[in-house]
């Protein structure tokens, strides 16, 4: 999307909800590759940290051309997200590498 000033905005309202930032929820939803570990684990979570995780997945895809966690099927993908064994390719510059390591 573009805002009123022509700035690009990245959005995904597929599962958007209006929940206070500090309220914990327990909803299993989202695009599998972008799901945070707490969602995959079906634990209660606050929305903002899960959104930050999803932005880290997007940033990783931007720099690497693929998702940080991949599986043969959703069950395999969820196991890899839970393990969180992140491998950042050597071509990723140190600044983004540091941010990705903290976000993911």
C-alpha distances in whole Angstrom, upper triangle without the diagonal:
4,7,10,11,9,8,6,5,7,7,10,12,15,17,16,19,20,23,24,24,27,28,29,28,29,27,26,23,20,19,23,22,20,22,24,28,29,27,28,32,31,32,31,28,26,22,21,23,22,18,19,21,18,16,19,19,16,17,21,19,17,21,23,21,22,22,25,27,27,30,32,31,29,32,33,29,30,33,31,29,32,34,31,33,30,31,29,30,32,29,27,27,29,26,24,27,28,25,24,28,27,24,25
4,7,8,5,5,5,6,9,10,13,15,18,20,19,21,22,25,26,25,29,30,31,30,32,29,30,26,23,23,26,25,22,25,27,30,31,29,31,34,34,34,33,30,28,24,22,25,24,20,21,23,20,18,21,22,18,19,22,21,19,22,25,23,25,25,27,29,30,33,35,34,32,35,36,32,33,36,34,31,34,36,33,35,32,33,30,31,33,30,28,28,30,27,24,28,29,25,26,29,28,26,27
4,5,5,5,7,7,10,12,15,16,19,21,19,21,21,24,24,24,27,29,30,30,32,30,30,27,24,24,28,27,24,26,28,31,32,30,32,35,35,35,33,30,27,23,22,24,24,20,21,24,21,19,22,23,20,21,24,23,21,24,27,26,27,27,29,31,33,35,38,36,34,37,38,34,34,37,36,33,35,37,34,36,33,34,32,33,35,32,29,29,31,27,25,29,29,26,26,30,29,26,28
4,6,7,10,11,14,15,18,19,22,24,22,24,23,26,26,26,30,31,33,33,35,33,34,31,28,28,31,31,28,30,31,35,35,34,36,39,38,38,36,33,30,26,25,28,27,24,24,27,25,23,26,27,24,24,28,27,25,28,30,30,31,31,33,35,36,39,41,40,38,41,42,38,38,41,40,37,39,41,38,40,37,38,35,36,38,35,32,32,33,30,28,32,32,29,30,33,32,29,32
4,6,9,11,15,16,20,21,25,26,24,26,26,28,28,27,31,33,34,34,37,35,35,32,29,29,32,31,28,31,32,35,36,35,37,40,39,39,37,34,31,28,26,28,28,24,25,27,25,22,25,27,23,23,27,26,24,26,29,29,30,31,32,35,37,40,42,41,39,42,42,38,39,42,40,37,39,41,38,39,36,37,34,35,36,33,31,30,31,28,27,30,31,28,29,32,31,29,31
4,6,9,13,15,18,20,23,25,23,26,26,28,29,28,32,33,35,34,36,34,34,31,28,27,30,29,27,29,30,34,35,34,36,39,38,38,37,34,31,27,26,28,27,24,24,26,24,21,24,25,21,21,25,24,21,24,27,26,28,28,30,33,34,37,39,38,37,40,40,36,37,40,38,35,38,39,36,38,35,35,32,33,34,31,28,28,30,27,25,29,30,27,27,31,30,28,30
4,6,10,13,16,18,21,23,21,24,24,26,27,25,29,31,32,32,33,32,32,29,25,25,28,26,24,26,27,31,32,31,33,36,35,35,34,31,28,25,22,24,24,20,20,23,21,18,20,21,18,18,21,21,18,21,24,23,25,25,27,30,31,34,37,36,34,37,37,33,34,37,35,32,35,36,33,34,31,31,29,29,31,28,25,25,26,23,22,25,26,23,24,27,26,24,26
4,7,10,13,16,19,21,19,22,23,25,26,24,28,29,30,30,31,29,29,26,22,21,24,23,20,23,24,28,29,28,30,33,33,33,32,29,26,23,21,22,22,18,18,20,18,15,18,18,15,15,18,17,15,18,21,20,21,22,24,26,28,31,33,32,31,34,34,30,30,33,31,29,32,33,30,31,28,29,26,27,28,26,23,23,25,22,20,23,24,21,21,25,25,22,24
4,6,10,12,15,17,16,18,19,21,22,21,24,26,26,26,27,25,25,22,19,19,22,20,18,20,21,25,26,24,26,29,29,29,28,25,23,19,17,19,18,15,15,17,15,12,16,16,13,14,17,17,15,18,21,20,21,20,22,24,26,29,31,30,28,31,31,28,28,31,29,26,29,31,28,29,27,28,25,27,28,26,23,24,25,22,20,23,23,20,20,24,23,20,22
4,7,10,13,15,14,17,18,20,21,20,23,24,24,24,25,23,22,19,16,15,18,16,14,17,18,22,23,21,23,26,26,27,26,23,21,17,16,17,16,12,13,15,12,10,13,13,10,11,15,14,12,16,18,17,18,17,19,21,22,25,28,26,24,27,28,24,24,27,25,23,26,27,24,26,24,25,23,24,26,24,21,22,24,21,18,21,22,18,18,21,21,18,19
4,6,9,11,10,13,15,17,19,18,21,22,22,21,22,20,19,16,13,13,16,16,13,15,17,21,21,19,21,24,24,25,23,21,19,15,14,16,14,11,13,14,11,10,14,14,11,14,16,15,15,19,20,19,19,18,20,21,22,25,27,25,23,26,27,23,23,26,25,22,25,27,24,27,24,26,25,26,29,27,24,25,26,24,21,23,24,20,20,23,22,18,19
4,6,8,8,11,14,16,18,18,21,21,21,19,19,17,16,13,10,10,13,13,11,13,15,19,19,17,19,22,21,22,21,19,18,14,14,16,13,11,13,14,11,11,14,13,12,15,17,16,16,20,21,19,18,17,19,20,20,22,24,22,20,23,24,21,21,24,23,20,23,26,23,26,24,26,25,27,29,28,25,27,28,26,22,24,25,22,20,23,23,19,19
4,6,5,8,11,14,16,16,20,19,19,17,18,15,15,12,10,11,15,16,13,14,17,20,20,17,19,22,21,22,21,18,17,13,14,17,14,12,15,16,13,14,17,16,15,18,20,19,20,23,24,23,22,20,22,22,23,25,26,24,21,24,26,22,22,25,25,22,24,27,25,28,27,29,28,30,33,32,29,30,31,29,26,28,28,25,23,26,25,21,22
4,6,9,13,15,18,18,21,20,19,17,17,14,13,9,8,9,12,14,12,13,16,19,19,16,17,20,19,21,20,18,18,14,16,18,15,13,16,16,13,15,18,17,16,19,21,19,21,24,24,23,21,19,21,21,21,22,24,21,18,21,23,20,20,23,23,21,23,26,25,27,26,28,28,30,33,32,30,32,33,30,27,28,29,26,24,27,26,22,22
4,7,10,12,15,15,18,17,16,13,13,10,10,7,6,9,12,14,12,12,14,17,16,13,15,18,16,17,16,15,14,11,14,16,13,12,15,15,13,15,18,17,17,20,22,21,22,25,26,24,23,20,22,21,22,23,24,21,18,20,23,20,19,22,23,20,21,25,23,27,26,28,28,31,34,33,31,32,33,31,27,29,29,26,24,26,25,21,21
4,7,9,12,13,16,15,15,13,14,12,13,10,9,12,15,17,14,14,15,18,17,14,17,20,18,18,17,15,13,10,12,15,12,11,14,15,13,15,18,18,17,20,22,22,23,26,27,26,24,22,23,23,24,25,27,25,21,24,26,23,21,25,25,22,23,26,25,28,27,30,29,32,35,34,31,32,33,30,27,29,29,25,24,26,25,21,21
4,6,9,11,14,12,13,11,13,11,13,11,12,15,18,19,17,15,16,19,17,15,18,20,17,18,15,14,12,9,12,15,13,12,16,17,16,17,20,20,20,23,25,25,26,29,30,29,27,25,26,25,27,28,30,27,23,25,27,25,23,26,27,23,24,28,26,30,29,32,32,34,37,37,34,35,35,32,29,31,30,27,26,28,26,22,23
4,7,9,12,11,12,11,14,13,16,15,15,18,21,23,19,18,19,21,19,17,21,22,20,19,16,14,12,10,12,15,14,13,17,19,18,19,22,23,22,25,27,27,28,31,32,32,30,27,28,28,30,31,33,30,27,28,31,28,26,29,29,26,26,30,28,32,31,34,34,36,39,38,35,36,36,33,30,32,31,28,27,29,27,23,24
4,6,8,7,9,9,12,12,15,15,16,19,21,23,19,18,17,20,17,16,19,20,18,16,13,12,9,8,10,13,13,13,16,18,17,19,22,22,23,25,27,28,29,31,32,32,31,28,28,28,30,31,33,30,27,28,30,27,25,28,28,25,25,28,27,30,30,33,33,36,39,38,35,36,35,32,30,31,30,27,26,28,25,22,23
4,6,5,9,10,14,15,18,17,18,22,23,25,21,19,18,20,18,17,21,21,19,17,14,12,9,8,10,13,14,13,16,18,18,19,22,23,24,25,28,29,29,32,33,33,32,29,29,29,31,33,35,33,29,30,32,29,27,29,29,26,26,29,27,31,30,33,33,36,39,39,35,35,34,31,30,31,29,26,26,27,24,22,23
4,6,8,10,14,15,17,17,17,20,22,23,19,17,16,18,16,16,19,20,18,16,13,10,6,6,6,9,11,11,13,15,16,17,19,21,21,22,25,26,27,29,30,31,30,27,26,26,29,31,34,31,28,29,30,27,25,27,27,23,23,26,24,28,27,30,30,33,35,35,32,32,31,28,26,27,26,22,23,24,20,18,20
4,6,10,13,15,18,19,19,22,24,24,21,19,17,18,15,16,20,19,18,15,12,9,6,8,9,10,12,13,14,16,18,19,21,23,24,25,27,28,29,31,32,33,32,28,27,28,30,32,35,32,29,29,31,28,25,27,27,24,23,26,25,28,28,31,31,35,37,37,33,34,32,29,28,29,27,24,24,24,21,19,21
4,7,10,12,16,17,18,21,23,24,21,18,17,18,15,15,18,18,16,13,9,8,6,8,10,12,13,14,16,18,19,20,22,23,25,26,28,29,31,33,34,34,32,29,28,28,30,31,34,31,27,28,30,27,24,26,27,23,23,26,25,29,29,32,32,36,38,39,35,36,35,32,30,31,29,26,26,26,23,21,22
4,7,10,13,14,16,20,20,22,19,16,14,15,11,11,15,14,12,9,6,5,5,8,10,11,11,13,15,16,17,20,21,22,24,25,27,28,30,31,32,33,30,27,26,25,27,28,31,28,24,24,26,24,21,23,24,21,19,23,22,26,26,30,31,34,37,37,34,35,34,31,29,30,28,25,24,25,22,20,20
4,6,9,11,14,17,18,20,17,14,13,14,11,10,13,13,10,8,5,5,6,8,11,12,11,13,16,16,17,19,21,21,23,25,26,27,29,31,31,31,29,26,25,24,26,26,28,26,22,22,24,22,19,21,23,19,19,22,22,26,26,30,30,34,37,37,34,35,35,32,30,30,29,26,25,25,23,20,20
4,7,9,12,16,16,18,16,13,12,12,9,8,10,10,7,6,4,6,9,10,14,14,12,14,17,16,17,20,21,21,23,25,26,27,29,31,31,31,28,24,24,22,24,24,26,23,19,19,21,20,16,19,20,18,17,20,20,24,25,29,30,33,36,37,34,36,35,33,31,30,30,27,25,26,24,21,20
4,6,9,13,13,16,14,11,12,13,10,7,10,10,7,8,8,9,10,10,14,14,12,14,17,16,15,19,20,20,21,24,25,25,27,30,29,29,26,23,23,21,22,22,24,21,17,17,20,18,15,18,20,17,17,20,20,24,25,28,29,32,36,36,33,35,35,33,30,30,30,27,25,26,24,21,20
4,7,10,10,13,12,9,10,11,9,6,7,9,6,9,10,10,13,12,15,15,12,14,17,15,14,18,19,18,20,23,23,23,25,28,27,26,23,20,20,18,19,18,20,17,13,13,16,15,12,15,17,14,14,18,18,22,23,26,27,30,33,34,31,34,34,32,29,29,29,26,24,25,24,20,19
4,7,8,11,10,8,10,12,11,8,9,12,10,12,12,12,13,12,15,15,11,12,16,14,13,16,18,16,17,21,21,20,23,26,25,24,21,18,19,17,18,18,19,16,13,14,17,15,13,16,17,15,16,19,19,22,22,25,26,29,32,32,30,32,32,31,27,28,28,25,23,24,23,20,19
4,6,9,7,6,9,12,12,9,10,13,12,14,15,13,14,12,14,14,10,11,14,12,10,13,15,13,14,17,18,17,19,22,22,21,18,15,16,15,16,16,18,15,12,14,16,13,12,16,16,14,15,19,18,21,20,23,24,26,29,29,27,29,30,28,25,25,26,23,20,22,22,18,17
4,6,6,6,10,13,14,11,11,15,14,17,18,16,17,15,16,16,12,12,14,12,9,13,14,11,12,16,16,14,17,20,19,17,15,12,14,13,13,14,15,13,10,13,15,12,11,15,15,13,15,18,17,20,19,21,21,23,27,27,25,27,28,27,23,23,25,22,19,21,21,18,16
4,5,5,9,11,12,10,8,12,13,16,17,16,18,16,17,16,12,13,15,12,10,14,14,11,13,16,15,14,17,20,18,17,14,11,12,10,10,10,12,10,7,10,11,8,8,11,11,10,12,15,14,17,16,19,20,22,26,26,24,27,27,27,23,23,24,22,19,20,20,17,15
4,6,9,11,13,11,10,14,15,17,19,18,19,17,17,16,12,13,14,11,9,11,11,8,10,13,12,11,14,16,14,13,10,7,8,7,7,9,12,11,9,11,11,7,8,12,10,8,12,14,12,14,13,15,16,18,22,22,20,23,24,23,20,19,21,19,15,17,18,15,12
4,6,10,12,10,10,14,14,16,17,15,15,13,13,12,9,9,10,7,5,8,9,6,8,11,11,11,13,16,15,14,12,9,9,9,11,13,16,14,12,14,14,10,10,13,12,9,12,15,13,15,14,16,16,19,22,22,20,22,23,22,18,18,19,17,14,16,16,12,11
4,7,8,6,6,10,11,12,13,12,13,11,12,11,7,9,10,8,7,10,11,9,11,14,14,14,17,19,18,18,15,12,12,10,12,13,16,14,11,12,13,10,8,12,11,8,10,13,12,15,15,17,18,21,25,25,22,25,25,24,20,20,21,18,15,16,16,13,11
4,5,5,6,9,10,10,12,10,11,10,11,8,5,8,9,6,7,10,10,9,12,14,14,15,18,19,19,19,17,13,12,11,14,15,18,17,13,14,15,11,9,12,11,7,8,11,10,13,13,17,18,21,24,25,22,24,23,22,19,19,19,16,14,14,14,10,9
4,5,5,6,9,9,11,10,12,13,13,10,8,12,12,9,10,14,13,12,15,17,16,18,21,21,21,21,18,15,13,11,14,15,18,16,13,13,13,11,8,9,9,6,5,9,8,12,13,16,18,21,25,26,23,25,25,24,21,20,20,18,15,15,14,12,10
4,5,5,6,5,7,6,9,10,12,10,8,12,12,10,12,15,15,15,18,19,19,21,23,24,24,25,22,18,16,15,17,18,21,19,15,15,16,14,11,12,13,10,8,12,11,15,16,20,21,25,28,29,26,28,27,26,23,23,22,20,18,17,16,14,12
4,5,5,6,8,7,10,10,12,11,8,11,13,11,11,15,15,14,17,19,19,20,23,24,24,24,21,17,16,15,16,17,19,17,13,13,15,13,10,12,13,10,10,13,13,17,18,21,23,26,29,30,27,29,29,27,24,24,24,21,19,19,18,15,14
4,5,8,11,11,14,14,16,14,11,14,15,12,13,16,16,15,17,20,19,20,23,24,23,23,20,16,15,13,14,14,16,14,10,10,11,10,6,9,10,8,7,11,12,15,16,20,22,25,28,29,27,29,29,28,25,24,24,22,19,19,19,16,14
4,5,9,10,14,15,17,15,12,16,17,14,15,19,18,17,21,23,22,23,26,27,26,26,23,19,18,15,17,16,19,16,13,11,13,12,8,9,12,10,7,11,12,16,18,21,23,27,30,31,29,31,30,30,27,26,25,24,21,20,20,18,15
4,7,9,12,13,16,15,12,16,18,16,16,20,20,19,22,24,24,24,27,29,28,28,25,21,20,18,19,19,21,18,14,13,16,15,11,13,15,13,11,15,16,19,21,24,26,30,33,34,32,34,33,32,29,28,28,26,23,23,22,20,18
4,6,10,12,15,13,12,15,17,15,17,20,20,20,23,25,24,26,28,30,29,30,27,23,22,20,21,21,24,21,18,16,18,17,13,15,17,14,12,15,16,20,21,25,27,30,33,35,32,34,32,31,29,28,27,25,23,22,21,19,17
4,7,10,13,12,11,14,16,15,17,20,20,21,23,25,25,27,29,30,30,31,28,24,23,22,24,24,27,24,20,20,22,20,16,18,20,17,15,18,18,22,23,27,28,32,35,36,33,34,33,31,29,29,27,25,24,23,21,19,18
4,6,9,8,8,11,12,12,14,16,17,18,20,22,22,24,26,28,28,28,26,22,21,20,23,24,26,24,20,20,22,20,16,18,19,16,15,18,17,21,21,25,26,30,32,33,30,31,30,28,26,26,24,22,21,21,18,16,16
4,6,6,7,9,11,12,13,15,16,18,19,21,22,24,25,27,28,28,26,23,22,22,24,26,29,26,23,23,24,22,19,21,21,18,17,20,19,23,23,26,26,30,32,33,30,30,29,27,25,25,24,21,20,20,18,15,16
4,6,5,6,9,10,11,12,14,16,17,18,20,21,23,25,26,26,24,21,21,21,23,25,27,25,22,23,24,21,19,21,21,17,18,21,19,23,22,25,25,29,31,31,28,29,28,26,23,24,23,19,19,20,17,14,15
4,5,5,6,9,10,10,12,14,15,16,18,20,21,23,24,25,23,20,20,21,23,25,29,27,23,24,25,22,20,22,22,18,18,21,19,22,21,24,24,27,29,29,25,26,25,22,20,21,20,16,16,18,15,12,14
4,5,5,6,9,10,11,13,14,15,16,19,20,21,22,23,22,19,17,18,21,23,26,25,22,22,23,20,18,19,19,15,15,18,15,19,18,21,21,24,26,27,23,24,23,21,18,19,17,14,14,15,12,9,10
4,5,5,6,9,10,11,13,14,15,17,19,20,21,21,20,16,15,16,18,20,23,21,18,19,20,17,15,17,16,13,13,16,14,18,17,20,20,23,26,26,23,24,24,22,19,19,19,16,14,15,13,10,10
4,5,5,6,9,10,11,12,14,15,16,19,20,20,19,16,16,17,19,21,24,23,20,21,22,18,17,20,19,15,16,19,16,19,18,21,20,23,26,26,22,23,23,20,18,19,18,15,14,16,14,10,11
4,5,5,6,9,10,10,12,14,15,17,18,19,18,15,14,16,19,22,25,24,21,22,22,19,18,20,18,15,16,18,15,18,16,18,18,21,23,23,19,20,19,17,14,15,15,11,10,12,10,7,9
4,5,5,6,9,10,11,13,14,16,16,17,16,12,11,12,15,18,21,20,18,19,19,15,14,16,14,11,13,14,11,14,13,16,15,18,21,21,18,19,19,17,14,14,14,11,9,11,10,6,6
4,5,5,6,9,10,11,12,15,15,15,14,11,11,12,14,17,20,19,16,18,18,15,14,17,15,12,14,16,13,16,14,17,16,19,22,21,18,20,20,18,15,16,16,13,11,13,13,9,9
4,5,5,6,9,10,10,12,14,15,14,12,12,14,17,20,23,22,20,22,21,18,17,20,18,15,17,19,15,18,15,17,16,18,20,20,16,18,18,16,12,14,14,11,10,13,12,8,9
4,5,5,6,9,10,11,12,13,12,10,9,12,15,18,22,21,19,21,20,16,16,18,16,13,15,16,13,14,11,13,12,15,17,17,14,15,15,13,10,11,11,8,6,9,9,6,6
4,5,5,6,9,10,10,11,9,7,7,9,11,15,18,18,16,18,17,13,14,16,13,11,14,15,12,13,11,12,12,14,17,17,14,16,17,16,12,12,14,11,8,11,12,9,8
4,5,5,6,9,10,10,9,8,9,12,14,17,20,20,18,21,20,16,17,19,17,14,18,19,16,17,14,15,13,15,18,17,14,16,17,16,12,13,15,12,10,13,14,11,11
4,5,5,6,8,10,10,9,10,13,15,19,22,22,21,23,22,18,19,21,18,16,19,20,16,17,13,14,11,13,15,14,11,12,14,12,8,10,12,9,8,11,12,10,10
4,5,5,6,8,7,7,6,10,13,16,20,20,19,21,19,16,17,19,15,14,17,17,14,14,10,10,8,10,13,12,9,12,13,12,9,9,11,10,7,10,12,10,9
4,6,5,5,5,5,7,10,12,15,18,19,18,21,19,16,17,19,16,15,19,19,16,16,13,12,11,11,14,13,11,14,16,15,12,12,15,13,11,14,16,13,12
4,6,6,8,9,11,14,15,19,22,22,22,24,23,19,21,23,20,18,22,22,19,19,15,15,12,12,14,12,10,12,15,14,10,12,15,13,11,15,16,15,14
4,6,8,10,10,14,16,20,22,24,23,25,23,20,22,23,20,19,22,22,18,18,14,13,9,9,11,9,6,9,12,12,8,9,13,12,10,13,16,14,14
4,5,8,8,12,13,17,19,21,21,23,21,18,20,21,18,17,21,20,17,16,12,11,8,7,10,8,7,11,14,14,11,11,14,14,11,14,17,16,14
4,7,9,12,12,16,18,19,20,22,20,17,20,21,18,18,21,21,18,18,15,13,12,11,13,12,11,14,17,17,14,14,18,17,14,17,19,18,16
4,7,9,9,12,14,16,16,19,16,14,16,18,15,14,18,18,16,15,13,12,11,11,14,13,13,16,18,19,15,15,18,17,14,16,19,17,15
4,5,6,10,13,14,13,16,14,11,13,15,12,11,15,15,12,13,10,11,11,12,15,15,14,17,19,19,15,14,17,16,12,14,16,14,12
4,7,10,14,15,14,16,13,10,12,13,9,9,12,12,9,9,7,7,8,10,14,14,13,16,17,17,14,12,15,14,10,11,14,12,9
4,7,11,11,11,12,10,7,9,9,6,6,10,10,8,8,8,9,11,13,17,18,16,20,20,21,17,16,18,17,13,14,16,14,10
4,7,8,9,10,8,5,9,10,7,8,12,12,11,11,11,12,13,15,18,19,19,22,23,24,20,19,21,20,16,17,19,18,14
4,5,7,8,5,4,8,8,7,9,12,12,13,13,14,14,17,18,22,23,22,26,27,27,24,22,24,24,20,20,22,21,17
4,7,8,6,7,10,11,11,13,15,16,16,16,17,18,20,21,25,25,25,29,30,31,27,26,28,27,24,24,26,24,21
4,6,5,6,9,10,11,12,14,16,17,17,18,20,22,23,27,28,27,30,32,32,28,27,29,28,24,25,26,24,21
4,5,5,6,9,10,10,12,14,15,17,18,20,22,23,27,28,27,30,31,31,27,26,28,26,23,23,24,22,19
4,5,5,6,9,10,11,13,14,16,18,20,22,24,28,29,28,31,32,32,29,27,28,27,24,24,25,23,19
4,5,5,6,9,10,11,12,13,15,17,20,21,25,27,26,29,30,30,27,25,27,26,22,22,23,22,18
4,5,5,6,9,10,11,12,13,15,17,19,23,24,23,26,27,27,23,22,24,22,19,19,20,18,15
4,5,5,6,9,10,12,14,16,19,21,25,26,24,27,28,27,24,23,24,22,19,19,20,17,14
4,6,5,6,9,10,13,15,18,21,24,26,25,28,28,28,25,23,24,23,20,19,20,18,15
4,5,5,6,7,9,12,15,17,21,22,21,24,24,25,22,19,21,20,16,16,17,16,12
4,5,5,8,9,12,14,17,21,22,20,23,23,23,20,18,19,18,14,14,15,13,10
4,5,8,11,14,17,20,23,25,23,25,25,25,22,20,20,19,16,15,16,14,11
4,6,9,12,15,18,21,23,22,24,23,24,21,19,19,19,16,14,15,15,11
4,6,9,12,15,18,20,18,21,20,20,18,15,16,15,12,10,12,11,8
4,7,10,13,16,18,17,19,18,20,17,14,15,16,12,10,13,13,9
4,6,10,13,15,13,16,15,16,14,11,12,13,9,8,11,11,8
4,6,9,12,11,14,14,15,13,10,12,13,10,9,13,13,10
4,7,8,7,10,10,12,10,7,10,11,8,8,12,12,11
4,6,6,9,11,13,11,9,12,14,11,12,15,16,14
4,5,8,9,12,11,9,12,14,13,13,17,18,17
4,6,9,12,11,9,13,15,13,15,18,18,18
4,7,8,7,6,10,11,10,11,14,15,15
4,6,6,6,9,10,11,12,14,16,16
4,6,5,6,9,10,10,12,14,15
4,5,5,6,9,10,11,12,14
4,5,5,6,8,10,10,12
4,6,5,6,9,10,10
4,5,5,6,9,10
4,5,5,6,8
4,5,5,6
4,6,6
4,6
4
